[in-house]
Amino acid sequence: MDTKQAFIDHVRRGRSSLLRPDAPAEAVDEALAVLGLDDASLARWSVSESVLVSLPHASPNVFDPRMRVGWYAATAQRRDPRPNHHLRVVLTHINFSDLGWRPYAWWYLGDDGKVHCHRQFSRNKKHKHVTVASRPPLEEVPEAVTGTDLAASRIARWGADLAVSYMLVTAVIERAAGMVSAPTATYLPLPVLISFVQAHTEDPPATAGPPGGSLASWCTLLTERADGRRVGPDGVLVECPARQATVFDNYSNLAALSVLGAPQVLGGTKMAGYWPNVQRLLDALRQVAPPDLRDPRTSLVPDADPRRLVRPSPATAAELERQGIPYSQGLAVAEHGDFAAHVDPFDPV
């Protein structure tokens, strides 16, 4: 069995743990399909020649310009005639101090036509470093929520924790935006990737593997080089041995994407800044890699034509300015529907 298929089987075995144990069977089926973890989506991923990888933070908000990443992935998939898959590897260990994604609250357009803010958690000094994944799931339907956001909030309550609830919100909204069509994308928490690497480490490490290396040798060397962290009793990340971690350091997390199957990692200038260190780690790992394991490649999300981007209505724009936040893809869906299915702002023509 090749590495990608071994990882997909790992995902299949553990997918139910992402949902609450009391979720009814029909809710489980719906949630797995929304996340692209159903059998049809996993089968498509299995036969895909390559995967596009994006790394969103666990949040109900995807603000512009970050919403262009999913938009670009959708257009890139439509342009490529080869089987391909989009993996949204969600960083569930982020905390409530994250001002780029603002996971402490959810901004949406209510049934009264106004922008509402539903706060999930306090950002006071004592709590702002608490991780999203350490909090319980979204259990209430926000006030005045309607349309796609209402559907998202209803299914989000079946997440095992708040990070999975946010994954479900994002997945529902991105499908409604036309960025995702079943079964072309899968949403996956980063700890699932880390647990696969840990499951294939050797103890003691092998002194020699088969010709060309082995998955076990590769995972063992990556784990030996990685710095580990896991959530402490107060919900804050603490350092720990890499074999006990739920998240590695940034460079090791990115190197671990190798097991996804010819990954093309979408990013911007921040990703480009990481990559020289990631590449040095990949070069060291290559000496023990199995023949089918392929290094991730970076792909810069191109600039979009500003004339083709969706814009907020004047009333929404004024409210966003008052609240001090950018336009989000959820707000864009409420005002423009499935905009990403009809407009390609990355078309060079």
Phi, psi and chi 1 to 4 in degrees:
 res  aa     phi    psi   chi1   chi2   chi3   chi4
   1 MET       -  136.5 -179.6 -177.6  -62.2      -
   2 ASP   -79.5  168.1   63.2   24.5      -      -
   3 THR   -62.5  -45.7  -59.7      -      -      -
   4 LYS   -59.2  -44.2 -179.5  177.5   74.0  171.6
   5 GLN   -66.5  -36.3 -171.9   58.1   53.6      -
   6 ALA   -62.1  -39.6      -      -      -      -
   7 PHE   -69.3  -42.2 -179.1   66.9      -      -
   8 ILE   -60.4  -39.9  -67.8  171.8      -      -
   9 ASP   -64.1  -37.7  -70.2  -14.6      -      -
  10 HIS   -61.0  -43.8  176.9   79.3      -      -
  11 VAL   -61.9  -45.4  170.3      -      -      -
  12 ARG   -60.6  -41.2 -178.5 -179.7  -74.0  106.7
  13 ARG   -67.4  -31.5  -71.2 -168.9  -63.4  -89.9
  14 GLY  -104.1    1.1      -      -      -      -
  15 ARG   -63.3  -33.7   60.1 -171.1  173.1 -177.7
  16 SER   -66.2  -23.2   62.1      -      -      -
  17 SER   -71.1  -11.7   65.6      -      -      -
  18 LEU   -78.0  -10.6  -59.9  179.3      -      -
  19 LEU  -116.7  158.3  -55.5  174.8      -      -
  20 ARG   -62.2  140.7  -76.8  169.8   38.9 -179.0
  21 PRO   -65.3  -19.8   18.0  -28.7      -      -
  22 ASP   -93.6    8.1   60.8  -21.8      -      -
  23 ALA   -67.6  131.1      -      -      -      -
  24 PRO   -65.7  158.0   20.9  -29.9      -      -
  25 ALA   -56.7  -40.6      -      -      -      -
  26 GLU   -67.4  -33.4   59.8  -87.6   18.2      -
  27 ALA   -69.6  -38.2      -      -      -      -
  28 VAL   -61.7  -47.8  170.5      -      -      -
  29 ASP   -60.6  -43.5  -69.5  -16.7      -      -
  30 GLU   -65.9  -44.9 -179.4 -175.8    4.7      -
  31 ALA   -64.7  -42.0      -      -      -      -
  32 LEU   -64.7  -37.7  -67.9  178.7      -      -
  33 ALA   -67.2  -41.4      -      -      -      -
  34 VAL   -61.7  -39.5  163.5      -      -      -
  35 LEU   -82.0   -2.3  -66.4  173.1      -      -
  36 GLY    69.3   29.6      -      -      -      -
  37 LEU  -109.1    8.8  -66.0  170.6      -      -
  38 ASP   -76.8  169.5   56.8  -48.6      -      -
  39 ASP   -62.4  -38.8  -71.5  -20.2      -      -
  40 ALA   -63.2  -42.9      -      -      -      -
  41 SER   -68.1  -42.1  -62.5      -      -      -
  42 LEU   -65.5  -35.3  -63.4 -177.4      -      -
  43 ALA   -66.5  -40.0      -      -      -      -
  44 ARG   -64.8  -42.6 -172.5 -177.1 -169.6  -79.1
  45 TRP   -59.0  -40.9  175.0   11.0      -      -
  46 SER   -59.4  -37.2 -179.3      -      -      -
  47 VAL   -96.0    0.1  -59.6      -      -      -
  48 SER   -69.6  140.6  -66.9      -      -      -
  49 GLU   -77.4  -23.8  -64.1 -179.3   21.0      -
  50 SER  -155.0  165.9   64.0      -      -      -
  51 VAL  -130.4  141.0  -64.3      -      -      -
  52 LEU   -90.3  132.2  -64.5  171.7      -      -
  53 VAL  -119.1  127.9  179.2      -      -      -
  54 SER  -124.4  157.8   54.4      -      -      -
  55 LEU  -128.5   68.2  -61.8  157.7      -      -
  56 PRO   -71.8  156.8   29.7  -36.4      -      -
  57 HIS   -84.5  153.4  -66.9 -166.1      -      -
  58 ALA   -73.1  104.9      -      -      -      -
  59 SER  -160.0  151.0  172.9      -      -      -
  60 PRO   -78.0   -9.0   30.0  -34.6      -      -
  61 ASN  -109.7  134.9  -44.3  -66.2      -      -
  62 VAL  -124.7   99.4 -178.1      -      -      -
  63 PHE   -82.9  151.0  -63.7  114.0      -      -
  64 ASP   -66.2  135.8 -166.0   43.4      -      -
  65 PRO   -91.7    3.1   33.7  -36.4      -      -
  66 ARG   -67.5  -24.5  -69.6 -176.3  177.2   89.0
  67 MET   -67.9  -12.5   68.8  173.0  168.4      -
  68 ARG   -72.8  -18.1  -58.8  177.8 -161.3 -179.6
  69 VAL   -66.4  -50.8  175.0      -      -      -
  70 GLY   -64.2  -36.3      -      -      -      -
  71 TRP   -63.3  -45.0 -163.0  -14.4      -      -
  72 TYR   -65.7  -40.7  175.2   69.7      -      -
  73 ALA   -58.7  -41.6      -      -      -      -
  74 ALA   -63.9  -43.9      -      -      -      -
  75 THR   -69.1  -36.3   58.9      -      -      -
  76 ALA   -65.0  -38.3      -      -      -      -
  77 GLN   -65.1  -40.4  -75.5 -175.8  -65.1      -
  78 ARG   -68.2  -31.6  -75.6 -168.1  -78.0  -93.5
  79 ARG   -75.2  -27.7  -68.0  175.2 -174.0  173.4
  80 ASP   -90.6  118.3 -167.5  -18.2      -      -
  81 PRO   -74.6  -14.6   27.3  -34.6      -      -
  82 ARG   -77.6  153.2  -58.5  170.5  -58.4  166.7
  83 PRO   -59.9  128.4  -19.6   30.7      -      -
  84 ASN  -145.1  163.1   52.8   65.9      -      -
  85 HIS  -141.3  147.4 -155.0   67.8      -      -
  86 HIS  -108.5  122.6 -179.5 -162.6      -      -
  87 LEU  -108.1  118.2  -71.0  177.3      -      -
  88 ARG   -95.4   94.5  -65.0  -78.6  -96.3  166.3
  89 VAL   -85.4  104.6  179.9      -      -      -
  90 VAL   -86.8  129.6 -177.4      -      -      -
  91 LEU   -83.2   94.9  -52.7 -173.1      -      -
  92 THR   -85.7   -6.9   56.3      -      -      -
  93 HIS   -91.0    1.6   62.2  -76.3      -      -
  94 ILE   -67.4  159.7   58.5  114.3      -      -
  95 ASN  -116.2  179.9   59.6   52.3      -      -
  96 PHE   -79.6    2.3  -68.7   95.9      -      -
  97 SER   -86.6   -2.2   68.7      -      -      -
  98 ASP   -70.4  103.2 -175.6  -12.9      -      -
  99 LEU   -85.1  -12.1  -74.0  177.3      -      -
 100 GLY   -73.8  -32.7      -      -      -      -
 101 TRP  -116.9  -18.0  -63.2   76.0      -      -
 102 ARG    48.2   60.7  -59.0  176.5 -173.0  -97.1
 103 PRO   -72.2   -5.0   27.7  -35.5      -      -
 104 TYR   -77.1   -9.0   55.5   87.7      -      -
 105 ALA  -152.0  162.6      -      -      -      -
 106 TRP  -126.0  121.2 -179.8    9.9      -      -
 107 TRP  -100.0  130.2  -76.5  -93.2      -      -
 108 TYR  -150.7  162.8   58.9   90.5      -      -
 109 LEU   -91.2  118.8 -159.7   65.9      -      -
 110 GLY   -81.3  175.1      -      -      -      -
 111 ASP   -69.7   -8.0   57.4   12.2      -      -
 112 ASP   -94.2    3.6   54.3    3.3      -      -
 113 GLY    81.7    5.5      -      -      -      -
 114 LYS  -105.5  155.9  -62.1  179.3 -179.9  179.5
 115 VAL   -79.5  122.4  176.5      -      -      -
 116 HIS  -107.0  153.0  -70.9 -109.0      -      -
 117 CYS  -123.9  114.1  175.8      -      -      -
 118 HIS  -103.4  108.0  178.9   74.3      -      -
 119 ARG   -82.6  132.0  -69.0 -168.1  172.7  -91.4
 120 GLN   -97.4  -30.4  -41.3  -73.0  -12.9      -
 121 PHE  -159.8  149.3 -164.7   69.1      -      -
 122 SER   -76.4  142.6  167.8      -      -      -
 123 ARG  -103.1   25.1  -76.3 -171.9   68.3 -108.1
 124 ASN   -66.6  164.9   64.8   39.8      -      -
 125 LYS   -54.8  -34.7 -174.4  175.3 -179.5 -179.9
 126 LYS   -71.4  -31.1 -177.7  178.0  179.2 -179.2
 127 HIS  -112.2   -7.0  -65.6  120.3      -      -
 128 LYS   -67.8  -17.8   69.2  178.3 -177.3  178.4
 129 HIS   -96.0    7.4  -66.1  -62.0      -      -
 130 VAL   -68.6  135.9  171.0      -      -      -
 131 THR   -79.6  149.7   58.4      -      -      -
 132 VAL   -62.5  -40.9  173.9      -      -      -
 133 ALA   -67.7  -14.8      -      -      -      -
 134 SER   -86.7   -3.4   68.8      -      -      -
 135 ARG   -98.6  153.8  -58.1  -63.7  -60.9  168.5
 136 PRO   -66.7  162.4   21.3  -31.1      -      -
 137 PRO   -66.6  164.9   24.0  -33.6      -      -
 138 LEU   -67.8  117.1 -178.9   67.5      -      -
 139 GLU  -113.1   -8.9  -65.8 -179.1  -17.6      -
 140 GLU  -120.9  149.8   60.1  179.0  -45.2      -
 141 VAL   -84.1  121.2  174.6      -      -      -
 142 PRO   -59.9  155.8  -24.2   34.7      -      -
 143 GLU   -63.2  134.9 -179.8 -175.8    7.7      -
 144 ALA    64.7   12.6      -      -      -      -
 145 VAL   -69.2  147.0   71.5      -      -      -
 146 THR  -149.9  170.1 -173.2      -      -      -
 147 GLY    57.1 -134.0      -      -      -      -
 148 THR   -60.6  -38.6  -62.8      -      -      -
 149 ASP   -64.9  -34.9  -62.6  -42.2      -      -
 150 LEU   -65.6  -46.0  176.7   58.5      -      -
 151 ALA   -60.5  -40.8      -      -      -      -
 152 ALA   -64.9  -43.2      -      -      -      -
 153 SER   -68.1  -31.3   64.7      -      -      -
 154 ARG   -70.3  -40.3  -75.6  174.2  171.6  169.1
 155 ILE   -80.7  -24.2 -164.8  170.3      -      -
 156 ALA   -64.7  -24.2      -      -      -      -
 157 ARG   -67.0  -13.3   60.5 -176.7  171.0  152.7
 158 TRP   -90.3    0.9  -60.1  116.7      -      -
 159 GLY   -66.8  148.5      -      -      -      -
 160 ALA   -69.8  -24.7      -      -      -      -
 161 ASP  -152.3  179.9   54.4   48.5      -      -
 162 LEU   -66.2  -34.1 -172.4   57.2      -      -
 163 ALA   -62.5  -42.4      -      -      -      -
 164 VAL   -69.1  -37.3  179.3      -      -      -
 165 SER   -56.3  -44.2  -72.3      -      -      -
 166 TYR   -66.5  -37.2  -75.7  169.7      -      -
 167 MET   -58.7  -42.6  -75.0  171.2   52.0      -
 168 LEU   -66.3  -41.1  -73.6  160.4      -      -
 169 VAL   -59.7  -48.9  169.3      -      -      -
 170 THR   -60.7  -44.2  -59.9      -      -      -
 171 ALA   -63.8  -42.5      -      -      -      -
 172 VAL   -63.0  -44.9  169.9      -      -      -
 173 ILE   -66.7  -42.2  -69.9  172.8      -      -
 174 GLU   -69.0  -30.7  -69.8 -175.9  -17.5      -
 175 ARG   -67.2  -42.9  -71.3  178.0 -175.5  -82.1
 176 ALA   -66.5  -27.8      -      -      -      -
 177 ALA   -77.5  -12.1      -      -      -      -
 178 GLY    86.7   12.4      -      -      -      -
 179 MET   -83.3  -22.0  -64.2  178.4 -177.9      -
 180 VAL  -135.5  135.3  172.8      -      -      -
 181 SER  -131.1  131.6   58.9      -      -      -
 182 ALA   -58.6  139.9      -      -      -      -
 183 PRO  -108.1   60.6   34.6  -26.1      -      -
 184 THR   -94.6   -4.0   63.4      -      -      -
 185 ALA  -144.9  152.9      -      -      -      -
 186 THR  -134.8  135.2  -67.6      -      -      -
 187 TYR  -103.9  127.6  -62.9   74.5      -      -
 188 LEU  -141.1  127.4 -162.9   66.2      -      -
 189 PRO   -68.6  140.4  -14.3   28.2      -      -
 190 LEU   -53.6  -39.6  175.3   63.6      -      -
 191 PRO   -57.7  -24.6  -28.9   37.8      -      -
 192 VAL   -65.4  -38.7  174.0      -      -      -
 193 LEU   -65.9  -44.7 -179.7   63.1      -      -
 194 ILE   -63.6  -40.0  -58.0  -54.5      -      -
 195 SER   -65.9  -31.7   67.7      -      -      -
 196 PHE   -65.9  -44.9  176.0   79.9      -      -
 197 VAL   -60.1  -45.2  171.2      -      -      -
 198 GLN   -64.7  -36.6  -67.8  165.0  -30.4      -
 199 ALA   -65.7  -19.9      -      -      -      -
 200 HIS  -110.0   12.0  -71.2   82.0      -      -
 201 THR   -78.2  155.9   58.4      -      -      -
 202 GLU  -110.1  144.9  -63.0  176.6  -40.6      -
 203 ASP  -141.4  109.5 -168.4   13.1      -      -
 204 PRO   -74.2  160.3   30.2  -36.0      -      -
 205 PRO   -57.8  143.1  -21.8   32.2      -      -
 206 ALA   -67.5  138.6      -      -      -      -
 207 THR   -82.3  -22.9   55.4      -      -      -
 208 ALA  -154.2  137.2      -      -      -      -
 209 GLY  -109.3 -175.9      -      -      -      -
 210 PRO   -67.2  164.4   24.8  -33.8      -      -
 211 PRO   -53.9  132.1  -25.1   34.1      -      -
 212 GLY    87.0   -2.5      -      -      -      -
 213 GLY    91.8 -178.3      -      -      -      -
 214 SER  -148.9  159.5   68.9      -      -      -
 215 LEU   -60.4  -41.1  176.6   59.8      -      -
 216 ALA   -62.4  -43.3      -      -      -      -
 217 SER   -65.0  -41.3  -62.6      -      -      -
 218 TRP   -64.3  -48.0 -172.8   90.1      -      -
 219 CYS   -64.3  -38.0  -69.8      -      -      -
 220 THR   -64.4  -46.2  -59.7      -      -      -
 221 LEU   -65.6  -40.6 -176.2   57.1      -      -
 222 LEU   -60.9  -45.2  174.4   58.3      -      -
 223 THR   -65.6  -37.8  -54.8      -      -      -
 224 GLU   -64.1  -33.1  -72.4  176.1  -16.7      -
 225 ARG   -87.3  -17.6  -73.3  173.4  170.0  -98.5
 226 ALA   -80.4  150.7      -      -      -      -
 227 ASP   -94.3  136.4  -64.0  -35.8      -      -
 228 GLY  -112.0  151.1      -      -      -      -
 229 ARG  -143.7  150.8  -68.6  174.3  -65.8  165.5
 230 ARG  -146.0  166.6   65.9 -179.1  -56.3  111.3
 231 VAL   -77.7  128.2  175.7      -      -      -
 232 GLY   -83.1 -179.9      -      -      -      -
 233 PRO   -63.4  -21.4   18.2  -29.9      -      -
 234 ASP   -93.9    6.6   58.6   -5.6      -      -
 235 GLY    86.2    2.4      -      -      -      -
 236 VAL  -101.1  143.5  176.4      -      -      -
 237 LEU   -66.4  137.9  -74.3  178.4      -      -
 238 VAL  -129.2  153.3  -64.5      -      -      -
 239 GLU   -69.7  147.0  -66.1 -177.8   -1.7      -
 240 CYS  -159.1  165.7   69.1      -      -      -
 241 PRO   -58.0  144.3  -24.5   34.4      -      -
 242 ALA   -60.2  -29.9      -      -      -      -
 243 ARG   -71.6  -14.2  -66.8 -163.0 -179.1 -157.5
 244 GLN  -108.3    6.9  -59.0  169.3   12.6      -
 245 ALA   -85.4  157.9      -      -      -      -
 246 THR  -104.8  -11.6   53.6      -      -      -
 247 VAL  -148.8  140.8   59.3      -      -      -
 248 PHE   -95.5  179.9  -67.7  157.3      -      -
 249 ASP   -65.4  163.9   59.6  -85.5      -      -
 250 ASN   -57.3  -42.8  -72.4  -22.3      -      -
 251 TYR   -66.6  -40.6  -52.1  138.2      -      -
 252 SER   -70.7  -36.9  -59.9      -      -      -
 253 ASN   -57.9  -44.2  -69.2  -26.3      -      -
 254 LEU   -70.4  -37.4  -68.7  168.4      -      -
 255 ALA   -63.7  -34.9      -      -      -      -
 256 ALA   -64.6  -18.7      -      -      -      -
 257 LEU   -61.7  -14.1  -61.5  173.9      -      -
 258 SER   -54.4  -31.0  -58.9      -      -      -
 259 VAL   -76.6   -4.8  -53.9      -      -      -
 260 LEU   -79.8  -18.2  -59.4  179.0      -      -
 261 GLY   106.5   90.1      -      -      -      -
 262 ALA    47.5   57.2      -      -      -      -
 263 PRO   -75.4  137.1   26.1  -31.9      -      -
 264 GLN  -113.1  107.3 -178.8  178.7  -17.7      -
 265 VAL   -89.3  119.3 -174.2      -      -      -
 266 LEU   -83.0  134.5  -58.1  177.8      -      -
 267 GLY  -166.6 -173.4      -      -      -      -
 268 GLY  -127.9 -146.9      -      -      -      -
 269 THR   -67.1  -32.2   53.8      -      -      -
 270 LYS   -65.3  -43.7 -172.8  173.9 -178.0 -179.9
 271 MET   -63.2  -41.9 -178.8   68.5   70.8      -
 272 ALA   -60.3  -34.2      -      -      -      -
 273 GLY   -68.7  -34.4      -      -      -      -
 274 TYR   -68.8  -33.8  -76.8  147.0      -      -
 275 TRP   -64.1  -34.7 -149.2 -105.1      -      -
 276 PRO   -56.6  -40.6  -28.3   36.8      -      -
 277 ASN   -70.2  -37.7  -73.4  -41.4      -      -
 278 VAL   -62.1  -43.0  176.0      -      -      -
 279 GLN   -63.9  -37.4 -167.5   58.4   58.7      -
 280 ARG   -63.3  -39.3  -79.2 -169.8  -78.6  -87.1
 281 LEU   -66.7  -42.8  176.5   56.2      -      -
 282 LEU   -62.2  -37.9  -69.9  168.5      -      -
 283 ASP   -62.4  -39.5  -69.0  -17.0      -      -
 284 ALA   -69.6  -35.3      -      -      -      -
 285 LEU   -75.6  -26.2  -67.1  169.5      -      -
 286 ARG   -60.7  -28.1 -166.9  175.0  -61.3  119.8
 287 GLN   -65.4  -19.5   60.8 -177.1  -43.2      -
 288 VAL  -119.0    9.5  -64.5      -      -      -
 289 ALA   -75.8  145.1      -      -      -      -
 290 PRO   -67.5  156.8   23.8  -32.5      -      -
 291 PRO   -59.1  -28.8  -23.8   33.2      -      -
 292 ASP   -88.0   -5.4   69.6  -54.9      -      -
 293 LEU   -82.5  125.4 -156.3   66.9      -      -
 294 ARG  -118.9  134.3  -64.1  169.6   59.3 -176.6
 295 ASP   -61.5  143.5  -72.1   -6.7      -      -
 296 PRO   -62.8  149.0  -16.4   28.2      -      -
 297 ARG  -118.3  145.1  -64.2  174.3  -66.0  114.0
 298 THR   -91.9  147.0   55.6      -      -      -
 299 SER  -136.9  117.1 -178.8      -      -      -
 300 LEU   -74.3  127.2 -174.3   67.7      -      -
 301 VAL   -67.5  121.1  175.4      -      -      -
 302 PRO   -70.6  163.6   26.2  -33.9      -      -
 303 ASP   -64.8  143.6  -68.5  -25.7      -      -
 304 ALA   -94.9  151.5      -      -      -      -
 305 ASP   -71.6  112.4 -175.8  -20.4      -      -
 306 PRO   -60.6  -21.7   21.2  -31.9      -      -
 307 ARG   -72.8  -17.7  -63.2  167.5  -61.6  177.7
 308 ARG  -104.1   -0.1  -61.1  177.1 -176.5  173.0
 309 LEU   -80.7  151.1  -64.5  174.5      -      -
 310 VAL   -76.6  144.8  -71.6      -      -      -
 311 ARG  -123.5  150.7  -57.4  -66.7 -174.1 -172.3
 312 PRO   -71.5  153.0   24.4  -32.5      -      -
 313 SER   -64.0  159.9   66.6      -      -      -
 314 PRO   -55.1  -41.2  -28.1   36.1      -      -
 315 ALA   -65.7  -42.8      -      -      -      -
 316 THR   -66.9  -41.8  -63.5      -      -      -
 317 ALA   -58.9  -41.3      -      -      -      -
 318 ALA   -65.9  -39.2      -      -      -      -
 319 GLU   -69.3  -38.4 -172.7   63.2   21.6      -
 320 LEU   -65.0  -39.1  -65.8  177.3      -      -
 321 GLU   -64.2  -39.9 -176.4  175.5    2.6      -
 322 ARG   -64.7  -39.3 -174.3 -175.6   70.6   80.6
 323 GLN   -86.4  -10.6  -62.6 -164.8   35.4      -
 324 GLY    74.6   36.5      -      -      -      -
 325 ILE  -131.4  156.6   59.7  167.5      -      -
 326 PRO   -80.6  175.4   -7.0   22.8      -      -
 327 TYR   -71.0  142.7 -158.6   38.0      -      -
 328 SER  -118.2  163.6   72.8      -      -      -
 329 GLN   -68.9  -28.6   64.6 -175.1   15.2      -
 330 GLY   -65.2  -43.4      -      -      -      -
 331 LEU   -65.0  -37.2  -67.3  168.4      -      -
 332 ALA   -64.8  -39.3      -      -      -      -
 333 VAL   -63.7  -43.1  167.2      -      -      -
 334 ALA   -61.1  -32.7      -      -      -      -
 335 GLU   -97.5  -26.0  -66.4 -165.4  -44.7      -
 336 HIS  -126.0   -2.5  -58.9  -76.2      -      -
 337 GLY    68.8 -142.6      -      -      -      -
 338 ASP   -84.1   62.6   57.0  -15.8      -      -
 339 PHE   -60.1  -36.5   58.8   90.6      -      -
 340 ALA   -72.0  -17.0      -      -      -      -
 341 ALA   -78.6  -16.7      -      -      -      -
 342 HIS  -117.6  -18.4  -52.6  -68.2      -      -
 343 VAL  -124.6  131.9  178.1      -      -      -
 344 ASP  -114.7   97.3 -179.9   -1.6      -      -
 345 PRO   -77.1   -3.7   29.7  -34.3      -      -
 346 PHE  -101.7    3.3  -49.1   99.6      -      -
 347 ASP   -66.2  119.9 -171.8  -12.0      -      -
 348 PRO   -71.9  -15.4   26.3  -33.5      -      -
 349 VAL   -73.0      -  178.8      -      -      -
